Amino acid sequence: MIKVVYADDEELVRSGLRAMLSGASDVTVVGEACDGPSAVDVVLRRRPDVVLLDIKMSTDDDGIEALADIVAAPNPPNVAMLTTFDVDQYVSRALHHGANGFLLKDIKPASLVQALRDLANGGAVIDPGVAARMLRAQREGQRAAEPARELLDSLSEREREVVTLIAQGLSNSEIGATLFLSEATVKGYVSSVLAKIGAANRVQAALLAYRSGWVG
């Protein structure tokens, strides 16, 4: 069973998350919070597998501060940030502090549940639209593209296919279905890709694929 904690300062969003997750047989909500400090407290007490954090709650910074506190704890859960399209600079800061995923608040229920499964299995998830905007906020013209392409050129053809699908937001199971590979085989390719390009997680691999121009 995947234990989940989520935090958002809007009751409407929290009730929506509650409803979306209620139908998943392998997910249980163990806590919720309306601001950063409360989220940290709930996470430390309930020890979830996955945390969903709004980037901006009672203050502009408390979602980011909560993320930093959570990932600094012993055996931290994987954390995905809930965002909209108007907070690029906060998304960049969340990546710097170790977020494992970035999801839009209007995500479909089935996609949310699959994202939680991937996060619980040690993966990372990123909405392709969020990735594209993150890159526009981070890169400095075309100077970022060539180093990214050089790193990706070190990959095998199959590894390039895998990293491209990661950048498109596909989970391991979806990548396996697309490439006719087992999920275990896909996990092996993902690990190999991350090691070769020096990425800490799938989010960074996705950004590299965008930066190189492989994914538009």
C-alpha positions as a Markdown table, in Angstrom:
| # | Residue | x | y | z |
|---|---|---|---|---|
| 1 | Met | 0.0 | 0.0 | 0.0 |
| 2 | Ile | 1.3 | 3.4 | -1.0 |
| 3 | Lys | 1.0 | 5.9 | 1.9 |
| 4 | Val | 0.5 | 9.5 | 0.7 |
| 5 | Val | 0.5 | 12.9 | 2.3 |
| 6 | Tyr | -0.6 | 16.0 | 0.4 |
| 7 | Ala | -0.5 | 19.7 | 1.2 |
| 8 | Asp | -2.3 | 22.6 | -0.4 |
| 9 | Asp | -3.7 | 25.8 | 1.0 |
| 10 | Glu | -6.9 | 25.5 | -1.0 |
| 11 | Glu | -9.6 | 23.2 | 0.4 |
| 12 | Leu | -11.0 | 22.7 | -3.0 |
| 13 | Val | -7.7 | 21.2 | -4.2 |
| 14 | Arg | -7.3 | 19.1 | -1.1 |
| 15 | Ser | -10.9 | 17.7 | -1.5 |
| 16 | Gly | -10.2 | 17.0 | -5.2 |
| 17 | Leu | -7.0 | 15.1 | -4.4 |
| 18 | Arg | -8.9 | 13.2 | -1.7 |
| 19 | Ala | -11.6 | 12.2 | -4.2 |
| 20 | Met | -9.1 | 11.2 | -6.9 |
| 21 | Leu | -7.2 | 9.0 | -4.6 |
| 22 | Ser | -10.2 | 7.4 | -2.9 |
| 23 | Gly | -10.7 | 4.9 | -5.8 |
| 24 | Ala | -7.2 | 3.6 | -5.9 |
| 25 | Ser | -6.9 | 0.2 | -4.2 |
| 26 | Asp | -3.2 | 0.5 | -3.6 |
| 27 | Val | -3.1 | 4.1 | -2.3 |
| 28 | Thr | -4.0 | 5.3 | 1.2 |
| 29 | Val | -4.0 | 8.9 | 2.3 |
| 30 | Val | -2.3 | 9.1 | 5.8 |
| 31 | Gly | -2.4 | 12.9 | 6.2 |
| 32 | Glu | -3.0 | 16.3 | 4.7 |
| 33 | Ala | -1.9 | 19.8 | 5.4 |
| 34 | Cys | -2.8 | 23.4 | 4.5 |
| 35 | Asp | 0.7 | 25.0 | 4.7 |
| 36 | Gly | 4.4 | 24.1 | 4.7 |
| 37 | Pro | 5.1 | 23.8 | 8.5 |
| 38 | Ser | 2.0 | 21.6 | 8.9 |
| 39 | Ala | 3.1 | 19.4 | 6.0 |
| 40 | Val | 6.5 | 18.8 | 7.5 |
| 41 | Asp | 4.9 | 17.9 | 10.9 |
| 42 | Val | 2.5 | 15.4 | 9.2 |
| 43 | Val | 5.2 | 13.9 | 7.1 |
| 44 | Leu | 7.6 | 13.4 | 10.1 |
| 45 | Arg | 4.7 | 11.8 | 12.2 |
| 46 | Arg | 3.1 | 9.6 | 9.5 |
| 47 | Arg | 6.2 | 8.6 | 7.4 |
| 48 | Pro | 4.5 | 8.4 | 4.0 |
| 49 | Asp | 6.0 | 6.9 | 0.9 |
| 50 | Val | 5.1 | 9.9 | -1.3 |
| 51 | Val | 4.3 | 13.6 | -0.6 |
| 52 | Leu | 2.4 | 16.0 | -2.9 |
| 53 | Leu | 3.3 | 19.6 | -2.0 |
| 54 | Asp | 1.8 | 22.8 | -3.4 |
| 55 | Ile | 4.7 | 25.1 | -4.3 |
| 56 | Lys | 3.1 | 28.2 | -2.9 |
| 57 | Met | 0.8 | 28.0 | 0.1 |
| 58 | Ser | 0.4 | 30.4 | 3.0 |
| 59 | Thr | 3.6 | 32.3 | 1.9 |
| 60 | Asp | 5.5 | 32.3 | -1.4 |
| 61 | Asp | 8.3 | 30.2 | 0.1 |
| 62 | Asp | 6.7 | 27.7 | 2.5 |
| 63 | Gly | 6.2 | 24.9 | -0.1 |
| 64 | Ile | 9.9 | 25.1 | -1.0 |
| 65 | Glu | 11.0 | 25.4 | 2.6 |
| 66 | Ala | 8.8 | 22.4 | 3.5 |
| 67 | Leu | 10.4 | 20.4 | 0.6 |
| 68 | Ala | 13.9 | 21.2 | 1.9 |
| 69 | Asp | 13.0 | 20.1 | 5.5 |
| 70 | Ile | 11.4 | 16.9 | 4.3 |
| 71 | Val | 14.2 | 15.8 | 2.0 |
| 72 | Ala | 16.7 | 16.5 | 4.8 |
| 73 | Ala | 15.0 | 14.1 | 7.2 |
| 74 | Pro | 16.2 | 10.5 | 7.6 |
| 75 | Asn | 14.9 | 8.1 | 4.9 |
| 76 | Pro | 12.8 | 10.9 | 3.2 |
| 77 | Pro | 9.8 | 10.1 | 1.0 |
| 78 | Asn | 9.8 | 11.1 | -2.6 |
| 79 | Val | 8.2 | 14.5 | -3.1 |
| 80 | Ala | 6.3 | 15.8 | -6.1 |
| 81 | Met | 5.4 | 19.4 | -6.4 |
| 82 | Leu | 1.9 | 20.5 | -7.4 |
| 83 | Thr | 2.1 | 23.5 | -9.7 |
| 84 | Thr | 0.5 | 25.7 | -12.3 |
| 85 | Phe | 2.0 | 27.4 | -15.3 |
| 86 | Asp | 2.8 | 30.7 | -13.6 |
| 87 | Val | 5.5 | 29.9 | -11.1 |
| 88 | Asp | 8.5 | 28.9 | -13.2 |
| 89 | Gln | 11.1 | 30.4 | -10.8 |
| 90 | Tyr | 9.6 | 28.3 | -7.9 |
| 91 | Val | 9.8 | 25.2 | -10.0 |
| 92 | Ser | 13.5 | 25.8 | -10.6 |
| 93 | Arg | 14.1 | 26.2 | -6.9 |
| 94 | Ala | 12.2 | 23.0 | -6.1 |
| 95 | Leu | 14.3 | 21.1 | -8.5 |
| 96 | His | 17.4 | 22.5 | -6.8 |
| 97 | His | 16.1 | 21.3 | -3.4 |
| 98 | Gly | 15.6 | 17.7 | -4.6 |
| 99 | Ala | 12.0 | 17.4 | -5.8 |
| 100 | Asn | 11.3 | 14.1 | -7.6 |
| 101 | Gly | 8.4 | 15.3 | -9.6 |
| 102 | Phe | 6.3 | 18.2 | -10.9 |
| 103 | Leu | 2.6 | 17.7 | -11.6 |
| 104 | Leu | 0.0 | 20.1 | -12.8 |
| 105 | Lys | -3.0 | 20.6 | -10.5 |
| 106 | Asp | -5.4 | 19.7 | -13.3 |
| 107 | Ile | -3.8 | 16.2 | -13.7 |
| 108 | Lys | -6.3 | 13.4 | -14.5 |
| 109 | Pro | -7.0 | 10.9 | -11.7 |
| 110 | Ala | -5.5 | 7.9 | -13.5 |
| 111 | Ser | -2.4 | 9.9 | -14.3 |
| 112 | Leu | -2.0 | 11.0 | -10.7 |
| 113 | Val | -2.3 | 7.5 | -9.4 |
| 114 | Gln | 0.3 | 6.2 | -11.8 |
| 115 | Ala | 2.6 | 9.0 | -10.9 |
| 116 | Leu | 2.3 | 8.1 | -7.2 |
| 117 | Arg | 3.1 | 4.5 | -8.1 |
| 118 | Asp | 6.2 | 5.6 | -10.0 |
| 119 | Leu | 7.3 | 7.9 | -7.2 |
| 120 | Ala | 6.8 | 5.1 | -4.6 |
| 121 | Asn | 9.0 | 2.8 | -6.7 |
| 122 | Gly | 11.8 | 5.4 | -6.6 |
| 123 | Gly | 11.1 | 7.0 | -9.9 |
| 124 | Ala | 10.5 | 10.7 | -10.7 |
| 125 | Val | 7.7 | 12.2 | -12.8 |
| 126 | Ile | 7.4 | 15.5 | -14.7 |
| 127 | Asp | 4.6 | 16.9 | -16.8 |
| 128 | Pro | 6.1 | 17.7 | -20.2 |
| 129 | Gly | 4.5 | 21.2 | -20.2 |
| 130 | Val | 6.2 | 22.0 | -16.9 |
| 131 | Ala | 9.5 | 20.7 | -18.2 |
| 132 | Ala | 9.4 | 22.9 | -21.3 |
| 133 | Arg | 8.7 | 26.0 | -19.1 |
| 134 | Met | 11.4 | 25.1 | -16.7 |
| 135 | Leu | 13.9 | 25.0 | -19.5 |
| 136 | Arg | 12.9 | 28.4 | -20.8 |
| 137 | Ala | 13.4 | 29.8 | -17.4 |
| 138 | Gln | 16.8 | 28.1 | -16.9 |
| 139 | Arg | 18.8 | 28.0 | -20.1 |
| 140 | Glu | 20.9 | 30.8 | -21.5 |
| 141 | Gly | 20.2 | 30.9 | -25.2 |
| 142 | Gln | 21.7 | 28.1 | -27.3 |
| 143 | Arg | 24.8 | 27.7 | -25.2 |
| 144 | Ala | 23.0 | 25.1 | -23.1 |
| 145 | Ala | 22.1 | 22.9 | -26.1 |
| 146 | Glu | 25.5 | 21.7 | -27.3 |
| 147 | Pro | 26.7 | 20.3 | -23.9 |
| 148 | Ala | 23.4 | 18.5 | -23.5 |
| 149 | Arg | 23.7 | 16.9 | -27.0 |
| 150 | Glu | 27.2 | 15.8 | -26.2 |
| 151 | Leu | 26.1 | 14.0 | -23.1 |
| 152 | Leu | 23.2 | 12.3 | -24.8 |
| 153 | Asp | 25.4 | 11.2 | -27.7 |
| 154 | Ser | 27.1 | 8.9 | -25.2 |
| 155 | Leu | 23.9 | 6.8 | -25.0 |
| 156 | Ser | 23.0 | 3.8 | -27.0 |
| 157 | Glu | 20.1 | 4.0 | -29.5 |
| 158 | Arg | 17.8 | 2.2 | -27.1 |
| 159 | Glu | 18.9 | 4.4 | -24.2 |
| 160 | Arg | 18.1 | 7.5 | -26.3 |
| 161 | Glu | 14.6 | 6.1 | -27.0 |
| 162 | Val | 14.2 | 5.6 | -23.2 |
| 163 | Val | 15.3 | 9.1 | -22.3 |
| 164 | Thr | 13.1 | 10.6 | -25.0 |
| 165 | Leu | 10.1 | 8.8 | -23.6 |
| 166 | Ile | 11.0 | 9.9 | -20.0 |
| 167 | Ala | 11.0 | 13.5 | -21.3 |
| 168 | Gln | 7.5 | 12.9 | -22.7 |
| 169 | Gly | 6.3 | 12.0 | -19.2 |
| 170 | Leu | 5.9 | 8.3 | -19.7 |
| 171 | Ser | 6.2 | 5.9 | -16.7 |
| 172 | Asn | 8.4 | 2.8 | -16.8 |
| 173 | Ser | 5.4 | 0.6 | -17.6 |
| 174 | Glu | 4.3 | 2.9 | -20.4 |
| 175 | Ile | 7.8 | 3.0 | -21.8 |
| 176 | Gly | 7.9 | -0.8 | -21.7 |
| 177 | Ala | 4.6 | -1.0 | -23.6 |
| 178 | Thr | 5.9 | 1.4 | -26.2 |
| 179 | Leu | 9.2 | -0.3 | -26.7 |
| 180 | Phe | 7.9 | -3.9 | -26.1 |
| 181 | Leu | 10.2 | -4.3 | -23.1 |
| 182 | Ser | 9.5 | -5.6 | -19.6 |
| 183 | Glu | 9.3 | -3.1 | -16.8 |
| 184 | Ala | 12.4 | -4.6 | -15.2 |
| 185 | Thr | 14.3 | -4.1 | -18.4 |
| 186 | Val | 13.2 | -0.5 | -18.6 |
| 187 | Lys | 14.3 | 0.1 | -15.0 |
| 188 | Gly | 17.7 | -1.1 | -16.0 |
| 189 | Tyr | 17.9 | 1.2 | -19.0 |
| 190 | Val | 16.8 | 4.1 | -16.8 |
| 191 | Ser | 19.5 | 3.5 | -14.3 |
| 192 | Ser | 22.1 | 3.2 | -17.1 |
| 193 | Val | 20.9 | 6.5 | -18.6 |
| 194 | Leu | 21.0 | 8.4 | -15.3 |
| 195 | Ala | 24.5 | 7.1 | -14.6 |
| 196 | Lys | 25.9 | 8.0 | -18.1 |
| 197 | Ile | 24.5 | 11.5 | -18.2 |
| 198 | Gly | 25.1 | 12.3 | -14.5 |
| 199 | Ala | 21.4 | 12.9 | -13.7 |
| 200 | Ala | 20.2 | 12.5 | -10.2 |
| 201 | Asn | 16.7 | 11.5 | -11.3 |
| 202 | Arg | 14.3 | 11.3 | -14.2 |
| 203 | Val | 13.4 | 15.0 | -13.9 |
| 204 | Gln | 17.0 | 16.0 | -14.6 |
| 205 | Ala | 17.1 | 13.5 | -17.5 |
| 206 | Ala | 14.0 | 14.9 | -19.0 |
| 207 | Leu | 15.3 | 18.5 | -18.7 |
| 208 | Leu | 18.5 | 17.4 | -20.5 |
| 209 | Ala | 16.5 | 15.9 | -23.3 |
| 210 | Tyr | 14.5 | 19.2 | -23.7 |
| 211 | Arg | 17.7 | 21.2 | -23.5 |
| 212 | Ser | 19.4 | 19.2 | -26.3 |
| 213 | Gly | 16.4 | 19.8 | -28.6 |
| 214 | Trp | 15.5 | 16.1 | -28.7 |
| 215 | Val | 12.0 | 16.9 | -27.3 |
| 216 | Gly | 10.2 | 20.1 | -28.2 |
